[in-house]
Amino acid sequence: MNPGEPDRLVAMFLKSAQATPDRVAIRDSGGSWTYAETAAAAADLADRLSAAGVEPGHRVGVMAARRAGGPVAILAALWSGAAYVPIDPGWPAARRAAVLRGAEARTVVAVDTAHETPDDVPRLDLTTPQLLRAPGAPPSSPRPRPHPGAAYVIFTSGSTGTPKGVEVRSAAAGGLVESVASLIGMGQDSVFVALSSFAFDISVFEIFAPWSVGGELVIVPELQILANQLGASLEAPGRDVFVQTTPTVLEHLLRSGLALPKDTVLMLAGERLRRSLVAQVAHVRQVWNLYGPTEATIYTTAHACLPLVPDDPEPDLPIGSPVNGATTRIQPLSDGGEEVGELLIGGPGLALGYVGRPDLTAERFLDGGSCYATGDVVRRRADGLLVHAGRLDRQAKIRGNRVELDEVEAALAERLGHGRVAVRMDTHRVAGPYIAAFVADPHCDVVSLRRGLADRIPAYMVPTRIYLVPEIPMTSSGKTDHSALRSPEDTWAWDGVVFETLSKLWERYLGVPAVPDGNFYALGGNAHIARRIATGLAQAHGIEVDAAVIERHPVLFDLAAALTELVGTPTQADGGA
């Protein structure tokens, strides 16, 4: 990106707005807005940001509920020449503050949310109707951004206990969007149903891919997604519908009865993709398996999964071949041969590095920043396609969210005041991957510990299981021996009717989806809500339910199993629901 050049993402949007100003650009449950209306709204907010002291090259926090106002605020920040920093309203207040201060944000735009932000960061509060109200004056021109043109800063989990911000260039993001949109066949009649958090980097593609081709962006609230109430969002006769999500979310939707129209194009990312899952949706137009770290701008490789090769014995589908001019190289492991090793990525998608962390940038961006060491182990198949084969470090994925297990350990140690803790990933056959924590402290109050963690780290990082153990196993060199951690066998058997009742009460009173590993306290539960859920359970099943059972079993599938035992109905070993 040359000095004086406008943001590439904004330029793609404007090209569509100028060609088709009256087409719908964005829609949510509250209404729809044309390209002309969206452009006017973004320009107006960009002018307000500039008047508030935001200059090209500054960083602007965007904290938005999942409504149409969120993408428009993001567009406005880019229009002003700033880089946007997405803030998930569901993060704990301490996390929101740490990200805004770490990014040195000049201001934060809060859209459709009252969640607090630090008092020392200026704030502008808006609702979607206020933001998209048509201004009287013609839209101003986008402001050029200084070289090298960062478009956004995405904060990911950090192994040192502090989230780290990845600074991504506008040219890299724009190039990736155009390249992959063309690859998957997007056009002017495309409808993109957006399901991702704005703080998840794949949301950049969700927002700007349809806008780059003059298509329509549909924003769906999180509760509506995981309650499987997508409804008419997926129905667009005569138009191709694109949906991007993680395999875990897709599995949840399918178990809940989701029926995908045959013209749907599915984009799955963030986790390993099993052949058995794709077989369940083999009737759709195409399923893409996409891979890429935030540091290489959203996606590095892609693989068209359909038609499935009938005689392929591998359970996991390949992550495919490079996109957008990316280069991939395997750094062999000492015992794996040349076809197995750490994936190194180069090409135009490389990020600028980590904000304020030149040491970490130099550690991971090698050869003068020309390639990124992913930490992902890959294997090259005989046909040349890459297959993800694990990690070299302790990074994990929870429903597509990147988690450094060392950050969870650091949060535990800080809360307890000692380091006799360990964390690892486990997998349950129904609920999927989850975090298990081990604490060597006979005086630990697990309920209080969960509440304290929920005030510091996002809900998806709060351990699902916390085990009190006599000691933490050590290696001969005095380090934690994570491979030696042993947890009791858990079946988590629950009755389907009990789980359904509990799920409805959970969603009604907590206002969040009833995912199996959801934690009552991490999601804002308190004694009053516990009593209301207990009362609803008692009325539904004709038994006495003490609210204390929720305090003892705050994880949803634990609570369902305990209630199943209390009700005395036959259990279904695979989860029932």
SERO-228877 format. One record per residue (C-alpha): residue number from 0; residue in one letter; x, y negated, z. Coordinates in steps of 0.25 Angstrom, whole numbers. Layout:
<recs>
 pos code    c1    c2    c3
 NUM    A     X     Y     Z
...
</recs>
This chain:
<recs>
 pos code    c1    c2    c3
   0    M     0     0     0
   1    N     6   -13    -4
   2    P     6   -26     4
   3    G    -7   -34     2
   4    E   -15   -22    -4
   5    P   -28   -20     3
   6    D   -31    -7    11
   7    R   -33     5     1
   8    L   -45    11     9
   9    V   -52    -3     8
  10    A   -48    -4    -7
  11    M   -54    10   -10
  12    F   -67     6    -3
  13    L   -68    -8   -10
  14    K   -66    -1   -24
  15    S   -79     7   -21
  16    A   -86    -5   -15
  17    Q   -83   -13   -27
  18    A   -88    -2   -37
  19    T  -100     2   -29
  20    P  -104    -8   -19
  21    D  -118    -3   -17
  22    R  -115    11   -15
  23    V  -116    16     0
  24    A  -102    16     6
  25    I  -106    21    20
  26    R  -117    27    28
  27    D  -121    31    42
  28    S  -134    34    49
  29    G  -137    20    50
  30    G  -136    16    36
  31    S  -128    14    23
  32    W  -119     3    18
  33    T  -114     0     3
  34    Y  -100    -2    -1
  35    A  -103   -17    -2
  36    E  -109   -17    12
  37    T   -97    -9    18
  38    A   -87   -18    11
  39    A   -93   -31    16
  40    A   -94   -25    30
  41    A   -79   -21    30
  42    A   -75   -34    25
  43    D   -83   -42    35
  44    L   -77   -33    47
  45    A   -63   -35    41
  46    D   -65   -50    41
  47    R   -69   -49    56
  48    L   -57   -41    59
  49    S   -48   -51    52
  50    A   -55   -63    59
  51    A   -52   -55    72
  52    G   -37   -55    69
  53    V   -35   -42    62
  54    E   -24   -43    51
  55    P   -20   -34    40
  56    G   -11   -23    46
  57    H   -18   -23    60
  58    R   -25   -11    66
  59    V   -40   -11    69
  60    G   -47    -1    78
  61    V   -60     4    72
  62    M   -69    12    83
  63    A   -82    16    76
  64    A   -93    26    78
  65    R   -96    35    67
  66    R  -105    25    59
  67    A  -103    17    46
  68    G   -97     5    53
  69    G   -84    14    56
  70    P   -79    15    42
  71    V   -83     1    39
  72    A   -75    -4    51
  73    I   -63     4    46
  74    L   -64    -2    32
  75    A   -65   -16    38
  76    A   -52   -14    46
  77    L   -45    -9    33
  78    W   -51   -21    26
  79    S   -45   -30    36
  80    G   -31   -25    33
  81    A   -30   -18    46
  82    A   -28    -3    49
  83    Y   -40     3    57
  84    V   -38    12    69
  85    P   -50    21    71
  86    I   -55    23    86
  87    D   -64    34    89
  88    P   -75    29    98
  89    G   -75    43   105
  90    W   -61    42   110
  91    P   -59    39   124
  92    A   -57    24   127
  93    A   -42    26   131
  94    R   -40    33   117
  95    R   -47    21   110
  96    A   -38    11   117
  97    A   -25    19   115
  98    V   -28    19   100
  99    L   -31     5    98
 100    R   -19     0   106
 101    G   -10    10    99
 102    A   -14     5    86
 103    E   -13   -10    91
 104    A   -27   -12    85
 105    R   -30   -27    84
 106    T   -45   -24    86
 107    V   -55   -13    86
 108    V   -68   -13    78
 109    A   -79    -5    86
 110    V   -91     0    77
 111    D  -103     6    83
 112    T   -96    10    96
 113    A   -95     4   110
 114    H   -83    12   115
 115    E   -73     3   122
 116    T   -59    -1   116
 117    P   -48    -8   123
 118    D   -51   -23   127
 119    D   -38   -28   122
 120    V   -42   -23   107
 121    P   -52   -33   101
 122    R   -65   -26    97
 123    L   -76   -29    87
 124    D   -89   -21    89
 125    L   -98   -18    77
 126    T  -109    -9    74
 127    T  -111    -3    60
 128    P  -123   -12    56
 129    Q  -115   -24    61
 130    L  -103   -20    53
 131    L  -110   -17    40
 132    R  -119   -29    41
 133    A  -117   -36    27
 134    P  -108   -49    29
 135    G  -112   -61    21
 136    A   -98   -64    15
 137    P   -92   -56     4
 138    P   -82   -46     9
 139    S   -68   -51    10
 140    S   -56   -44     4
 141    P   -48   -33    11
 142    R   -36   -38    18
 143    P   -22   -32    13
 144    R   -14   -24    23
 145    P     1   -25    25
 146    H     9   -13    20
 147    P     9    -2    23
 148    G    -6    -3    25
 149    A   -11     6    37
 150    A   -26     9    35
 151    Y   -28    16    49
 152    V   -22    21    61
 153    I   -27    35    66
 154    F   -23    39    80
 155    T   -21    53    82
 156    S   -18    62    95
 157    G    -4    60    99
 158    S     5    71   106
 159    T    11    61   116
 160    G    -3    58   122
 161    T    -5    45   114
 162    P   -13    45   101
 163    K    -4    40    89
 164    G    -9    31    77
 165    V    -6    36    63
 166    E    -5    24    54
 167    V   -11    27    40
 168    R    -8    19    27
 169    S   -20    13    19
 170    A   -13    18     6
 171    A   -12    32    12
 172    A   -27    33    17
 173    G   -32    27     4
 174    G   -24    36    -5
 175    L   -28    49     3
 176    V   -43    44     2
 177    E   -43    43   -13
 178    S   -35    55   -15
 179    V   -43    65    -7
 180    A   -57    58   -11
 181    S   -53    61   -25
 182    L   -48    75   -22
 183    I   -61    79   -15
 184    G   -70    73   -26
 185    M   -76    61   -20
 186    G   -83    51   -28
 187    Q   -93    39   -28
 188    D  -105    49   -24
 189    S   -98    55   -13
 190    V  -103    54     1
 191    F   -93    56    13
 192    V   -99    60    26
 193    A   -89    56    37
 194    L   -89    64    49
 195    S   -75    60    55
 196    S   -71    51    66
 197    F   -65    38    61
 198    A   -53    41    70
 199    F   -51    53    62
 200    D   -42    50    50
 201    I   -51    59    40
 202    S   -61    48    42
 203    V   -53    39    33
 204    F   -56    48    22
 205    E   -70    49    25
 206    I   -72    34    25
 207    F   -64    30    13
 208    A   -65    42     4
 209    P   -80    39     0
 210    W   -77    24     0
 211    S   -65    26   -10
 212    V   -75    32   -20
 213    G   -88    24   -17
 214    G   -94    36   -10
 215    E  -102    35     3
 216    L   -97    37    17
 217    V  -107    43    27
 218    I  -103    42    42
 219    V  -109    52    51
 220    P  -109    51    67
 221    E  -101    62    74
 222    L  -113    66    82
 223    Q  -121    68    70
 224    I  -109    77    64
 225    L  -107    86    75
 226    A  -122    87    78
 227    N  -123    92    63
 228    Q  -133    81    59
 229    L  -126    77    46
 230    G  -139    78    40
 231    A  -141    69    27
 232    S  -126    65    28
 233    L  -122    77    20
 234    E  -134    76    10
 235    A  -131    67    -2
 236    P  -137    73   -15
 237    G  -129    72   -27
 238    R  -117    67   -19
 239    D  -105    74   -14
 240    V  -104    74     1
 241    F   -90    74     8
 242    V   -88    78    22
 243    Q   -75    78    30
 244    T   -73    85    44
 245    T   -65    95    52
 246    P   -68   110    51
 247    T   -72   110    65
 248    V   -83    99    63
 249    L   -88   107    50
 250    E   -89   120    58
 251    H   -97   113    69
 252    L  -107   107    58
 253    L  -108   121    51
 254    R  -111   128    64
 255    S  -122   118    67
 256    G  -128   120    53
 257    L  -122   110    44
 258    A  -126   113    29
 259    L  -116   106    20
 260    P  -122   102     6
 261    K  -115   109    -6
 262    D  -110    96   -11
 263    T  -102    93     1
 264    V   -87    92     1
 265    L   -81    95    14
 266    M   -67    90    19
 267    L   -62    97    31
 268    A   -49    92    39
 269    G   -43    91    52
 270    E   -42   106    55
 271    R   -39   120    50
 272    L   -50   124    40
 273    R   -54   139    40
 274    R   -59   146    28
 275    S   -71   151    35
 276    L   -76   137    38
 277    V   -75   133    23
 278    A   -83   146    19
 279    Q   -95   140    27
 280    V   -95   128    18
 281    A   -91   134     5
 282    H  -104   129    -2
 283    V   -99   114    -2
 284    R   -92   108   -13
 285    Q   -79   108    -7
 286    V   -71   109     6
 287    W   -58   102     8
 288    N   -48   106    18
 289    L   -39    93    21
 290    Y   -27    91    30
 291    G   -19    79    34
 292    P   -13    72    46
 293    T   -17    58    49
 294    E    -2    54    47
 295    A    -4    58    32
 296    T   -17    51    30
 297    I   -29    60    32
 298    Y   -26    71    22
 299    T   -14    77    16
 300    T   -19    90    10
 301    A   -33    95     5
 302    H   -38   109     0
 303    A   -51   112    -7
 304    C   -57   124     0
 305    L   -68   129    -9
 306    P   -69   138   -15
 307    L   -63   147    -4
 308    V   -53   157    -9
 309    P   -60   171    -5
 310    D   -47   179    -3
 311    D   -39   168     5
 312    P   -36   175    18
 313    E   -32   162    26
 314    P   -42   157    36
 315    D   -38   143    35
 316    L   -39   135    22
 317    P   -27   127    17
 318    I   -25   112    19
 319    G   -22   112     4
 320    S   -13   103    -4
 321    P    -8    88    -3
 322    V   -17    76    -6
 323    N   -15    62    -9
 324    G     0    64   -13
 325    A     4    70     0
 326    T    16    79     1
 327    T    17    91    10
 328    R    29    98    14
 329    I    31   110    24
 330    Q    42   109    34
 331    P    45   124    37
 332    L    44   129    51
 333    S    56   137    55
 334    D    49   150    54
 335    G    38   148    44
 336    G    45   147    31
 337    E    43   136    20
 338    E    28   138    19
 339    V    25   135    33
 340    G    29   123    41
 341    E    25   108    45
 342    L    18   100    35
 343    L    25    87    31
 344    I    17    77    23
 345    G    21    66    14
 346    G    15    57     4
 347    P     6    44     3
 348    G    -2    48    15
 349    L     8    47    26
 350    A     4    38    37
 351    L    13    26    42
 352    G    15    33    55
 353    Y    11    32    70
 354    V     7    18    75
 355    G    18    13    85
 356    R    25    27    85
 357    P    37    26    76
 358    D    43    38    84
 359    L    32    47    80
 360    T    31    42    66
 361    A    45    45    64
 362    E    43    59    70
 363    R    32    63    61
 364    F    34    55    48
 365    L    47    61    43
 366    D    57    56    32
 367    G    54    42    34
 368    G    39    43    35
 369    S    38    51    22
 370    C    32    63    28
 371    Y    24    67    40
 372    A    26    79    48
 373    T    12    84    51
 374    G    15    95    62
 375    D     6   104    54
 376    V    11   118    50
 377    V     6   122    36
 378    R     8   134    28
 379    R     9   134    12
 380    R     1   145     6
 381    A     5   152    -6
 382    D    -4   143   -14
 383    G     3   131    -9
 384    L    -8   126     0
 385    L    -5   122    14
 386    V   -12   129    26
 387    H   -12   122    40
 388    A    -5   131    50
 389    G    -4   124    63
 390    R     4   113    70
 391    L    18   111    75
 392    D    14   103    87
 393    R     2   102    96
 394    Q    -7    94    87
 395    A   -21   100    86
 396    K   -35    97    79
 397    I   -48    96    87
 398    R   -60    95    77
 399    G   -50    88    67
 400    N   -45    78    78
 401    R   -29    78    79
 402    V   -25    82    94
 403    E   -11    82   100
 404    L   -13    92   111
 405    D    -1    85   118
 406    E   -10    72   119
 407    V   -20    80   126
 408    E   -10    86   136
 409    A    -5    72   138
 410    A   -19    67   141
 411    L   -21    79   151
 412    A    -7    76   158
 413    E   -11    61   160
 414    R   -24    64   165
 415    L   -19    75   175
 416    G    -6    68   179
 417    H     2    80   176
 418    G     7    88   164
 419    R     3   102   168
 420    V    -7   102   155
 421    A    -7   109   142
 422    V   -16   108   130
 423    R   -18   117   118
 424    M   -28   120   107
 425    D   -37   132   108
 426    T   -48   136    98
 427    H   -62   142   101
 428    R   -69   150    91
 429    V   -82   141    91
 430    A   -77   127    96
 431    G   -64   128    88
 432    P   -51   121    93
 433    Y   -51   114   106
 434    I   -40   109   116
 435    A   -37   117   129
 436    A   -30   111   140
 437    F   -22   117   152
 438    V   -20   110   165
 439    A   -11   116   176
 440    D   -18   108   188
 441    P   -27   115   198
 442    H   -33   101   202
 443    C   -37    97   188
 444    D   -51    93   187
 445    V   -55    97   173
 446    V   -67    89   172
 447    S   -60    76   176
 448    L   -49    79   167
 449    R   -58    80   155
 450    R   -64    67   158
 451    G   -51    60   159
 452    L   -46    66   146
 453    A   -59    61   139
 454    D   -55    47   143
 455    R   -41    48   136
 456    I   -42    57   124
 457    P   -53    60   113
 458    A   -63    70   116
 459    Y   -58    80   106
 460    M   -44    80   114
 461    V   -50    83   127
 462    P   -47    98   130
 463    T   -59   107   128
 464    R   -53   117   139
 465    I   -45   113   151
 466    Y   -39   125   158
 467    L   -33   124   172
 468    V   -21   133   173
 469    P   -10   136   183
 470    E     1   131   174
 471    I     5   126   160
 472    P    14   136   153
 473    M    28   131   149
 474    T    38   135   139
 475    S    53   138   144
 476    S    56   124   140
 477    G    46   118   149
 478    K    35   114   139
 479    T    21   118   139
 480    D    19   131   133
 481    H     5   129   126
 482    S     6   143   119
 483    A     5   149   133
 484    L    -8   142   137
 485    R   -19   151   140
 486    S   -34   148   141
 487    P   -45   157   146
 488    E   -53   164   136
 489    D   -65   155   133
 490    T   -78   160   125
 491    W   -86   147   126
 492    A   -99   156   124
 493    W  -112   148   123
 494    D  -126   150   120
 495    G  -131   142   107
 496    V  -143   137   113
 497    V  -136   131   125
 498    F  -125   125   116
 499    E  -136   118   108
 500    T  -143   112   120
 501    L  -130   108   126
 502    S  -125   102   112
 503    K  -138    93   111
 504    L  -137    88   125
 505    W  -122    85   123
 506    E  -124    77   110
 507    R  -136    70   116
 508    Y  -129    65   129
 509    L  -115    64   125
 510    G  -118    59   111
 511    V  -107    67   105
 512    P  -107    80    97
 513    A  -108    93   104
 514    V   -95   100    99
 515    P   -91   112   107
 516    D   -78   107   113
 517    G   -84    93   117
 518    N   -80    89   131
 519    F   -92    82   139
 520    Y   -82    72   146
 521    A   -74    69   134
 522    L   -86    65   127
 523    G   -91    56   138
 524    G   -99    65   146
 525    N  -103    61   161
 526    A  -111    66   173
 527    H  -124    59   168
 528    I  -123    66   154
 529    A  -119    79   160
 530    R  -132    79   168
 531    R  -140    75   156
 532    I  -134    87   148
 533    A  -137    96   160
 534    T  -151    92   161
 535    G  -153    95   146
 536    L  -147   108   147
 537    A  -156   112   159
 538    Q  -168   107   152
 539    A  -165   115   140
 540    H  -161   128   146
 541    G  -170   128   159
 542    I  -158   129   168
 543    E  -151   121   179
 544    V  -138   114   173
 545    D  -129   106   182
 546    A  -122    95   175
 547    A  -109   100   182
 548    V  -108   111   172
 549    I  -105   100   161
 550    E   -94    95   170
 551    R   -88   109   172
 552    H   -89   112   157
 553    P   -88    99   149
 554    V   -84   106   136
 555    L   -96   108   127
 556    F   -94   123   124
 557    D   -90   126   139
 558    L  -103   119   144
 559    A  -111   127   134
 560    A  -105   140   139
 561    A  -107   137   153
 562    L  -122   133   150
 563    T  -124   146   142
 564    E  -119   153   155
 565    L  -129   145   163
 566    V  -141   147   154
 567    G  -138   162   154
 568    T  -141   164   139
 569    P  -133   173   130
 570    T  -120   167   124
 571    Q  -115   167   110
 572    A  -100   169   110
 573    D   -97   161    98
 574    G  -104   148   103
 575    G  -118   150    99
 576    A  -120   136    95
</recs>
